[in-house]
Amino acid sequence: MLLVTDLHKNYRTAGGTVDAVAGVSFRVPQGSVFGILGASGCGKTTLLRAIAGLEVPERGEIRIGDTVVTSSAERVHVAPDRRGVALVFQSYAIWPHLSVFENAAFPLRVRGVADERVKAEVERVLESVALADIAERPATSLSGGQQQRLALARAFVSRPRILLLDEPLSNLDAKLRERMRVELKRLQREHDVTTVFVTHDQAEGLSLADSVAVMRAGKLLQVGSPREIYEAPANQAVAEFIGTINLIEAQATGEKSSAGACLFRSELGALAVVCEHQPAANEAVMLGVRPEKFKVIDKPATAGGNTFAGIAGGVMYYGDHQEVFMTTAGRNLIATVPSAVPLESGQSVTFSVDAADIRVIPPYP
């Protein structure tokens, strides 16, 4: 288990003090995966380095299991090599002059572990990452995916209490990155190690993590399951960072439909929205619709509410789906529809969206 409480870390620059981590708190249960998502410069790598013990925060506490490894109040800062933490860097940091076996064995060698145990432990982890048959190969001969698996093997060999991953898949091409997500999840479960990783890749964060935190300007904007983060973003910053979303300006009418949905006036026309709380009449809000929530209507005359017509300004075909860039009521919207739906650029098209698939998006924090 990892517990981070009210962590603060700042840096002095020529322009003043920068709050890289500003009051961050979260908990990672034993054996689970926690993903920290954010754009470059948001503080996510600084946070990871603080957990590893490579940065000393000005305030806050970090607890691994029952052990306090960082505490400003108690003036505790346990050295990185005594935390039971393994950190896999973005560059993998593979030693080019060592073999695959010796790269994996390195953490045990520096601790003076007996050769017999080194052999057993390294063979165990190389088998789990499918590198056992090339154990004697020079590390310089490895592909990008093999280097990534070797970096993980070197982390797993010391049986860490916490595994930290800094942009673990960013150096791989798109196809290999997809395969390695599955592999990384399998290895994490097989070794049952509590894992924290940072990334700017939304697909990576949503697919790998049990819980996700979105970070901006040193603060966590929202923490929740991948589904919660995507389906119910806490504010506009989270909504815009996670996936693609259509944002629509609207004003509440203060009334409800016969089905109990809140009614809004919007730049697209009248919209019914399933709301948790009824906004006040004339209150300005931002509504959000994910592209895949739109549906193509074959017979507009028979369609119900939340229906609007437009022109397909562009259609991008991806095989299993297509993205439609639609212009309606002077607004540009993006819709994701099945590839079986015949659409062409310049075509008139009518879309609808269910009231339950529209979200009221709180403003920027």
C-alpha positions as CSV (number, residue, x, y, z in Angstrom):
1,M,0.0,0.0,0.0
2,L,1.2,3.5,-0.8
3,L,-0.2,6.6,0.9
4,V,0.8,10.1,-0.2
5,T,-0.5,13.0,2.0
6,D,-0.4,16.7,1.3
7,L,2.8,16.6,-0.7
8,H,4.5,19.8,-1.7
9,K,7.6,20.3,-3.8
10,N,8.8,23.5,-5.4
11,Y,11.7,24.8,-7.4
12,R,13.4,28.2,-7.5
13,T,13.8,29.6,-11.0
14,A,15.0,32.9,-12.5
15,G,11.3,33.8,-12.7
16,G,10.4,32.9,-9.1
17,T,9.2,29.8,-7.3
18,V,7.4,27.1,-9.2
19,D,5.1,24.7,-7.3
20,A,5.8,21.5,-9.1
21,V,3.7,19.5,-6.6
22,A,1.1,21.4,-4.7
23,G,-0.8,19.6,-1.9
24,V,-1.1,16.2,-3.6
25,S,-2.8,13.3,-1.7
26,F,-3.8,9.8,-2.8
27,R,-3.8,6.2,-1.8
28,V,-2.8,3.1,-3.8
29,P,-4.1,-0.2,-2.4
30,Q,-1.8,-3.2,-2.3
31,G,-1.4,-4.9,-5.7
32,S,-3.3,-2.2,-7.7
33,V,-2.1,0.1,-10.5
34,F,-2.4,3.9,-10.1
35,G,-1.9,6.1,-13.2
36,I,-1.1,9.8,-13.1
37,L,-2.0,11.6,-16.3
38,G,-1.0,15.1,-17.3
39,A,0.6,17.2,-19.9
40,S,4.4,17.9,-19.9
41,G,5.4,20.2,-17.0
42,C,2.4,19.4,-14.8
43,G,4.6,17.8,-12.1
44,K,3.9,14.1,-12.5
45,T,7.5,13.1,-12.9
46,T,8.5,15.2,-9.9
47,L,5.8,13.4,-7.9
48,L,7.2,10.0,-9.0
49,R,10.7,11.0,-8.1
50,A,9.5,12.1,-4.6
51,I,8.0,8.7,-4.0
52,A,11.3,7.1,-5.1
53,G,13.2,9.3,-2.7
54,L,15.1,11.2,-5.5
55,E,13.4,14.5,-4.5
56,V,12.9,15.8,-1.0
57,P,9.5,17.6,-0.6
58,E,9.1,20.7,1.4
59,R,6.0,19.4,3.1
60,G,3.9,16.2,3.3
61,E,4.3,12.5,4.0
62,I,4.8,9.4,2.0
63,R,4.1,6.0,3.6
64,I,4.8,2.6,2.1
65,G,2.9,-0.1,3.9
66,D,3.4,0.7,7.6
67,T,6.7,2.6,7.1
68,V,7.0,6.3,6.8
69,V,9.6,7.0,4.2
70,T,9.2,10.8,3.9
71,S,7.8,13.1,6.5
72,S,8.5,16.8,6.8
73,A,6.9,17.0,10.2
74,E,9.0,14.1,11.6
75,R,12.1,15.1,9.5
76,V,12.2,11.6,7.9
77,H,13.7,10.9,4.5
78,V,14.6,7.3,3.9
79,A,17.3,6.8,1.2
80,P,16.0,5.6,-2.2
81,D,17.8,2.2,-2.0
82,R,16.1,1.5,1.4
83,R,12.5,2.1,0.3
84,G,11.9,-1.2,-1.5
85,V,11.0,0.8,-4.6
86,A,12.0,0.1,-8.2
87,L,11.9,2.9,-10.8
88,V,11.8,2.3,-14.5
89,F,13.0,5.4,-16.4
90,Q,11.5,6.6,-19.6
91,S,14.8,5.8,-21.4
92,Y,15.0,2.3,-19.8
93,A,18.6,3.0,-18.9
94,I,19.8,-0.4,-20.3
95,W,23.6,-0.9,-19.7
96,P,25.0,-1.4,-23.3
97,H,28.2,-3.2,-22.2
98,L,26.3,-5.9,-20.3
99,S,24.3,-9.0,-21.4
100,V,20.6,-9.4,-21.0
101,F,21.2,-11.6,-17.9
102,E,23.7,-9.1,-16.3
103,N,21.4,-6.2,-16.9
104,A,18.6,-7.9,-15.0
105,A,21.1,-9.1,-12.3
106,F,22.5,-5.6,-11.7
107,P,20.3,-4.7,-8.6
108,L,21.2,-8.0,-6.9
109,R,24.9,-7.7,-7.8
110,V,25.3,-4.3,-6.2
111,R,23.7,-5.7,-3.0
112,G,26.2,-8.5,-2.9
113,V,23.7,-11.3,-3.3
114,A,25.2,-14.7,-3.7
115,D,25.6,-16.0,-7.3
116,E,23.3,-19.0,-6.7
117,R,20.4,-16.8,-5.7
118,V,21.2,-14.3,-8.5
119,K,20.9,-17.0,-11.0
120,A,17.6,-18.3,-9.7
121,E,16.0,-14.8,-9.4
122,V,17.2,-13.6,-12.8
123,E,16.1,-16.8,-14.5
124,R,12.7,-16.4,-12.8
125,V,12.1,-12.9,-14.1
126,L,13.5,-13.4,-17.6
127,E,11.2,-16.3,-18.0
128,S,8.2,-14.1,-17.0
129,V,9.2,-11.4,-19.6
130,A,9.9,-14.0,-22.3
131,L,13.7,-13.1,-22.5
132,A,15.1,-16.3,-21.0
133,D,16.2,-17.7,-24.4
134,I,18.3,-14.6,-25.1
135,A,19.8,-14.2,-21.7
136,E,23.4,-14.1,-23.0
137,R,22.7,-11.8,-25.9
138,P,24.3,-8.3,-25.7
139,A,21.8,-5.7,-24.6
140,T,22.7,-3.6,-27.7
141,S,21.0,-6.2,-30.0
142,L,17.6,-5.8,-28.4
143,S,14.6,-4.3,-30.0
144,G,12.6,-1.5,-28.4
145,G,10.0,-3.9,-27.0
146,Q,12.7,-6.2,-25.6
147,Q,14.5,-3.3,-24.0
148,Q,11.3,-2.3,-22.3
149,R,10.7,-5.9,-21.0
150,L,14.3,-6.0,-19.8
151,A,13.9,-2.8,-17.9
152,L,10.9,-4.4,-16.2
153,A,12.8,-7.6,-15.5
154,R,15.5,-5.5,-13.7
155,A,12.8,-3.9,-11.6
156,F,11.0,-7.1,-10.7
157,V,14.2,-9.0,-9.8
158,S,14.5,-7.3,-6.5
159,R,10.9,-8.0,-5.6
160,P,10.0,-4.3,-4.9
161,R,7.2,-3.2,-2.7
162,I,6.3,-0.4,-5.1
163,L,7.0,-0.3,-8.9
164,L,7.3,3.2,-10.4
165,L,7.1,3.7,-14.2
166,D,8.0,7.0,-15.9
167,E,6.3,7.1,-19.3
168,P,6.9,3.4,-19.7
169,L,5.8,3.0,-23.3
170,S,6.5,6.3,-24.9
171,N,9.6,5.1,-26.8
172,L,7.7,2.4,-28.6
173,D,5.9,2.7,-31.9
174,A,2.1,2.7,-31.9
175,K,1.6,-1.0,-32.8
176,L,4.1,-2.2,-30.3
177,R,2.8,0.1,-27.6
178,E,-0.7,-1.5,-27.9
179,R,0.8,-5.0,-27.4
180,M,3.0,-3.9,-24.5
181,R,0.0,-2.5,-22.6
182,V,-1.4,-6.0,-22.4
183,E,2.0,-7.4,-21.5
184,L,2.7,-4.8,-18.8
185,K,-0.7,-5.5,-17.2
186,R,-0.1,-9.2,-17.2
187,L,3.4,-8.8,-15.6
188,Q,2.0,-6.5,-12.9
189,R,-0.7,-9.0,-12.0
190,E,1.7,-11.9,-12.1
191,H,4.2,-10.3,-9.8
192,D,1.4,-8.7,-7.7
193,V,3.3,-5.5,-7.2
194,T,1.7,-2.1,-6.3
195,T,2.4,0.1,-9.3
196,V,2.4,3.8,-10.0
197,F,3.0,5.1,-13.5
198,V,3.0,8.6,-15.1
199,T,2.1,9.2,-18.7
200,H,0.6,11.9,-21.0
201,D,-0.9,9.1,-23.1
202,Q,-4.6,8.9,-22.3
203,A,-5.2,5.5,-23.9
204,E,-2.3,4.1,-21.8
205,G,-3.6,5.6,-18.6
206,L,-7.2,4.5,-19.1
207,S,-6.3,0.9,-20.2
208,L,-3.6,0.1,-17.6
209,A,-4.7,1.7,-14.4
210,D,-7.2,0.6,-11.8
211,S,-7.4,4.2,-10.6
212,V,-6.4,7.3,-12.5
213,A,-5.4,10.8,-11.4
214,V,-5.4,13.8,-13.8
215,M,-2.7,16.3,-12.8
216,R,-2.4,19.9,-13.9
217,A,-0.1,22.7,-12.5
218,G,1.1,20.5,-9.6
219,K,-2.4,19.5,-8.4
220,L,-4.6,16.5,-8.9
221,L,-7.8,17.7,-10.6
222,Q,-9.7,14.3,-10.2
223,V,-9.0,10.8,-9.0
224,G,-11.2,7.9,-9.9
225,S,-11.7,4.8,-12.0
226,P,-10.9,5.1,-15.7
227,R,-14.6,4.9,-16.4
228,E,-15.4,7.7,-13.9
229,I,-12.7,10.0,-15.3
230,Y,-13.9,9.5,-18.9
231,E,-17.7,9.4,-18.4
232,A,-18.0,12.0,-15.6
233,P,-15.1,14.5,-15.7
234,A,-14.9,16.7,-12.7
235,N,-14.3,19.9,-14.7
236,Q,-13.6,21.2,-18.1
237,A,-9.8,20.7,-17.8
238,V,-10.3,17.0,-17.2
239,A,-12.9,16.7,-19.9
240,E,-10.6,18.3,-22.5
241,F,-7.5,16.3,-21.5
242,I,-9.1,12.8,-21.4
243,G,-10.2,11.8,-24.9
244,T,-12.1,14.0,-27.3
245,I,-15.2,15.9,-26.3
246,N,-17.6,18.3,-27.9
247,L,-18.3,21.3,-25.6
248,I,-21.5,23.1,-26.1
249,E,-22.5,26.4,-24.5
250,A,-26.0,26.4,-23.1
251,Q,-28.4,28.1,-20.6
252,A,-30.8,26.3,-18.3
253,T,-34.5,27.0,-18.8
254,G,-35.2,25.9,-15.2
255,E,-37.7,23.4,-16.6
256,K,-37.8,19.7,-17.0
257,S,-39.1,17.4,-19.7
258,S,-41.9,14.9,-19.2
259,A,-39.2,12.3,-18.7
260,G,-37.5,14.3,-16.0
261,A,-34.6,15.6,-18.0
262,C,-33.3,19.2,-17.5
263,L,-34.0,21.4,-20.4
264,F,-31.5,23.8,-21.9
265,R,-31.2,26.4,-24.7
266,S,-28.0,25.9,-26.6
267,E,-26.2,27.0,-29.7
268,L,-27.5,23.7,-31.3
269,G,-31.0,24.3,-30.2
270,A,-33.1,22.9,-27.4
271,L,-31.4,20.0,-25.5
272,A,-32.7,17.7,-22.8
273,V,-30.0,16.5,-20.4
274,V,-30.1,14.0,-17.5
275,C,-28.8,16.1,-14.6
276,E,-27.8,15.2,-11.1
277,H,-28.8,18.7,-9.9
278,Q,-31.3,21.1,-11.6
279,P,-29.5,24.3,-12.6
280,A,-31.2,27.6,-12.0
281,A,-33.1,29.3,-14.8
282,N,-30.8,31.2,-17.2
283,E,-27.7,29.7,-15.6
284,A,-24.9,29.4,-18.2
285,V,-23.3,26.0,-18.3
286,M,-21.0,24.0,-20.6
287,L,-22.4,20.7,-21.9
288,G,-20.1,17.9,-23.0
289,V,-20.8,15.1,-25.5
290,R,-18.2,12.4,-26.4
291,P,-18.0,11.7,-30.1
292,E,-19.1,8.1,-29.8
293,K,-22.4,9.1,-28.1
294,F,-23.8,10.6,-31.4
295,K,-26.0,8.4,-33.5
296,V,-26.8,8.8,-37.2
297,I,-30.6,9.2,-37.8
298,D,-31.9,7.6,-41.0
299,K,-35.4,9.1,-40.8
300,P,-35.1,12.6,-39.2
301,A,-38.9,13.1,-39.4
302,T,-39.5,10.4,-36.9
303,A,-36.6,11.3,-34.5
304,G,-37.3,12.6,-31.0
305,G,-35.5,15.3,-29.1
306,N,-31.8,16.2,-29.1
307,T,-31.7,15.9,-32.9
308,F,-29.9,18.2,-35.3
309,A,-28.9,18.3,-38.9
310,G,-25.6,19.3,-40.4
311,I,-23.1,18.9,-43.2
312,A,-20.3,16.3,-43.0
313,G,-17.3,18.5,-43.6
314,G,-14.9,15.6,-43.6
315,V,-15.0,11.9,-43.0
316,M,-11.9,9.9,-41.8
317,Y,-12.2,6.2,-42.2
318,Y,-10.3,4.0,-39.7
319,G,-11.6,0.5,-40.7
320,D,-13.5,-0.3,-37.5
321,H,-15.0,3.2,-37.2
322,Q,-15.0,6.6,-38.9
323,E,-14.8,10.1,-37.6
324,V,-17.2,12.7,-39.0
325,F,-16.4,16.4,-38.7
326,M,-19.8,17.9,-38.9
327,T,-20.9,21.6,-39.2
328,T,-24.3,22.4,-37.6
329,A,-25.7,25.7,-36.5
330,G,-22.3,27.3,-37.2
331,R,-20.5,24.9,-34.8
332,N,-18.0,22.2,-35.7
333,L,-18.6,18.8,-34.0
334,I,-16.9,15.5,-34.1
335,A,-18.8,12.2,-34.2
336,T,-17.5,8.7,-34.1
337,V,-19.8,6.3,-36.0
338,P,-19.6,2.7,-37.2
339,S,-17.7,2.2,-40.5
340,A,-20.8,0.4,-41.9
341,V,-22.7,3.7,-42.1
342,P,-22.2,5.2,-45.6
343,L,-21.0,8.8,-45.2
344,E,-19.2,11.1,-47.6
345,S,-17.7,14.6,-47.3
346,G,-20.3,17.3,-48.1
347,Q,-23.2,15.0,-47.3
348,S,-26.2,16.2,-45.3
349,V,-26.5,14.2,-42.1
350,T,-28.8,14.1,-39.1
351,F,-27.5,13.1,-35.6
352,S,-29.1,12.6,-32.3
353,V,-27.8,12.1,-28.8
354,D,-29.5,10.6,-25.7
355,A,-30.2,12.9,-22.8
356,A,-28.3,10.5,-20.5
357,D,-25.2,10.8,-22.8
358,I,-24.8,14.6,-22.3
359,R,-22.9,15.8,-19.3
360,V,-23.0,19.2,-17.5
361,I,-19.2,20.1,-17.3
362,P,-18.1,22.2,-14.4
363,P,-15.8,25.1,-15.3
364,Y,-12.0,25.1,-15.0
365,P,-10.8,24.8,-11.4
